[in-house]
Amino acid sequence: MRVATITKPFTVEIQEQDIPKVGPGDVLIKVKCCGICGSDLHLFKGTHAFRKLPAVLGHEVSGEVVKIGENVGRIKLGDRVTVEPQVGCGACYFCRNDMTNLCLNKKVPGTPTWLGTFADYFLAPEQAVYKLSDFVSYDSGALVEPLAVAVHAMNRIDESKIADSKTIAVLGCGTIGLLVLAIAKQKGYGQLFGTDTAPFNRKLALDMGANAAYDPLNESPSEEINTATGEKGVDVCIVAAGASNIIDQASSLTKKGGQIILVSMMTKPIPVYTYGLV
């Protein structure tokens, strides 16, 4: 089968590998669609925190089940599925307390123990495989994992500390940021603001319900958002980009006592003006 491998920074090679062998609890998926995550770009540049080169790209996936192990019961041949791209050890403190994402020994795609999803076939343990409803396309199915990230970020908000108006700013309107905006709209946030350097992303933010979307290279989101909120600032700021000034920007447009949720993966140290967080 073919796999897309980053062999060195900024270099992708289409290579041939054997189709993975199916173990007793495994599910073999014929890949139909893959998403390109921001972390895939980090891997492409050779700056990912734990995926080391060479590595096969991808972890956002949908596909059709073509083979199952003898102990697999919930998933059937022909099922349309997506995959949670992490498996915890099940024994550490974090796994025992329902925080598998923090497991110190978790297995993820794009590492030596689990091939990435940019391949003709992808092998996953049944516990990480989820059926797609009939109305969910393969394209949408590949977005289930980033949607889960956005849902998790929104679930971190303590809404008991938010007034009825509920205002939110999303810094970085890539896939995760746009999904956060969509969820915030559904949750009844009255004012939604987005920022992004790409015109296409800003347009999508407006199409998905943002009241305004700013270009941080040519505008001052802090000034604009503080003016729009009566100099109070937003109740919640979701940081979904990794610019060097992004934390200071977040603190400057979030109200005193407000909440800042960090989602973005930052691969370099950035300065933070801590007094702005007071």
DRENLUMVEX-207037 format. One line per 4 residues: their letters; for each residue x, y, z of C-alpha. Coordinates in steps of 0.5 Angstrom, whole numbers, m for minus. Example, Ala and Ser with C-alpha at 12.3 -4.5 7.8 and 13.67 -1.06 7.14 Angstrom:
<nukols>
as = 25,m9,16  27,m2,14
</nukols>
This chain:
<nukols>
mrva = 0,0,0  2,7,m1  4,12,5  6,19,5
titk = 12,20,9  16,26,12  23,24,11  26,30,13
pftv = 23,37,14  19,40,8  20,33,4  14,29,3
eiqe = 15,22,0  10,17,m3  13,10,m1  11,3,m1
qdip = 9,m1,6  6,m8,7  m1,m7,9  m2,m8,17
kvgp = m3,m15,20  m10,m15,24  m9,m17,31  m15,m20,35
gdvl = m17,m14,37  m16,m10,31  m20,m6,26  m17,m5,19
ikvk = m20,1,15  m19,3,8  m18,10,8  m23,15,5
ccgi = m22,21,7  m16,25,11  m16,32,15  m9,36,15
cgsd = m8,38,22  m4,44,24  0,39,28  1,36,21
lhlf = 4,42,19  9,42,25  11,35,23  12,37,16
kgth = 17,43,18  20,38,23  18,42,29  13,37,32
afrk = 14,36,40  13,28,40  12,26,33  20,25,30
lpav = 22,24,23  21,20,19  14,19,20  7,18,16
lghe = 3,24,16  m4,24,19  m9,23,24  m16,25,22
vsge = m19,20,18  m25,16,16  m26,10,12  m29,3,11
vvki = m28,m3,15  m25,m8,11  m22,m13,16  m23,m15,23
genv = m20,m19,29  m23,m25,32  m24,m21,38  m28,m15,35
grik = m35,m15,37  m38,m8,36  m35,m6,29  m37,m10,23
lgdr = m35,m11,16  m37,m5,12  m38,0,17  m37,7,16
vtve = m32,9,21  m28,15,24  m22,14,30  m20,17,36
pqvg = m13,18,35  m10,16,42  m10,10,46  m8,11,53
cgac = m4,5,57  m10,4,62  m6,4,68  m3,11,70
yfcr = m6,16,74  m9,20,68  m12,14,65  m15,12,71
ndmt = m18,19,72  m21,19,65  m16,24,63  m13,19,57
nlcl = m11,25,53  m6,26,59  m3,19,59  4,19,59
nkkv = 5,13,55  m1,14,50  0,11,43  m2,16,37
pgtp = m1,16,30  5,18,26  10,15,31  14,8,31
twlg = 8,4,34  2,7,30  3,9,23  m1,15,21
tfad = m7,16,17  m4,18,10  m4,11,7  m9,7,3
yfla = m10,3,10  m10,4,17  m10,0,23  m13,1,29
peqa = m16,m2,36  m23,m3,36  m23,1,43  m21,7,38
vykl = m26,6,33  m33,9,32  m39,8,27  m41,14,23
sdfv = m48,15,22  m51,14,15  m52,22,14  m45,23,16
syds = m41,24,9  m33,21,9  m31,28,9  m35,30,15
galv = m33,24,18  m26,26,18  m27,32,22  m30,29,28
epla = m23,29,31  m22,36,31  m29,37,33  m28,33,39
vavh = m22,38,40  m27,44,40  m32,41,44  m27,39,49
amnr = m24,47,49  m31,49,50  m33,44,56  m27,47,59
ides = m31,54,60  m34,55,67  m40,58,65  m43,60,72
kiad = m38,66,71  m41,69,65  m46,74,65  m52,72,60
skti = m49,76,54  m44,71,54  m38,74,49  m33,70,46
avlg = m26,71,42  m23,66,38  m16,68,36  m14,64,30
cgti = m20,61,25  m17,55,22  m21,49,23  m21,48,30
gllv = m22,56,31  m28,55,26  m31,49,30  m31,53,36
laia = m34,59,33  m40,54,31  m41,51,38  m41,58,41
kqkg = m46,60,36  m50,54,38  m49,55,46  m52,62,45
ygql = m46,67,45  m49,74,44  m42,77,41  m37,72,37
fgtd = m31,75,35  m25,72,30  m18,73,28  m14,71,23
tapf = m9,73,18  m12,69,12  m18,73,8  m21,66,7
nrkl = m21,64,14  m24,71,16  m30,70,11  m31,63,14
aldm = m32,66,21  m37,71,19  m41,66,15  m41,61,21
gana = m44,67,25  m38,71,28  m40,78,29  m33,81,26
aydp = m27,78,24  m20,82,24  m14,81,21  m9,82,26
lnes = m3,84,22  m7,90,19  m12,91,25  m12,92,33
psee = m17,86,35  m16,88,42  m18,96,41  m24,93,36
inta = m26,88,41  m26,92,47  m29,98,44  m35,93,41
tgek = m36,90,49  m36,97,52  m29,97,54  m30,91,58
gvdv = m27,85,54  m30,78,52  m32,73,57  m28,68,54
civa = m22,68,49  m20,61,46  m13,61,43  m13,57,37
agas = m6,60,34  1,60,36  3,67,34  9,70,38
niid = 4,75,41  m2,71,42  m2,70,50  m1,78,51
qass = m7,79,45  m11,74,49  m10,78,56  m11,85,53
ltkk = m18,83,50  m21,79,55  m25,82,61  m22,82,68
ggqi = m24,75,71  m25,73,64  m23,66,62  m17,64,57
ilvs = m17,57,54  m11,55,50  m12,50,45  m6,52,40
mmtk = 0,47,40  6,52,40  13,49,38  17,55,41
pipv = 17,59,47  14,66,47  14,72,52  8,73,56
ytyg = 7,79,60  4,76,66  1,83,69  m4,83,63
lv = m7,76,66  m8,80,73
</nukols>
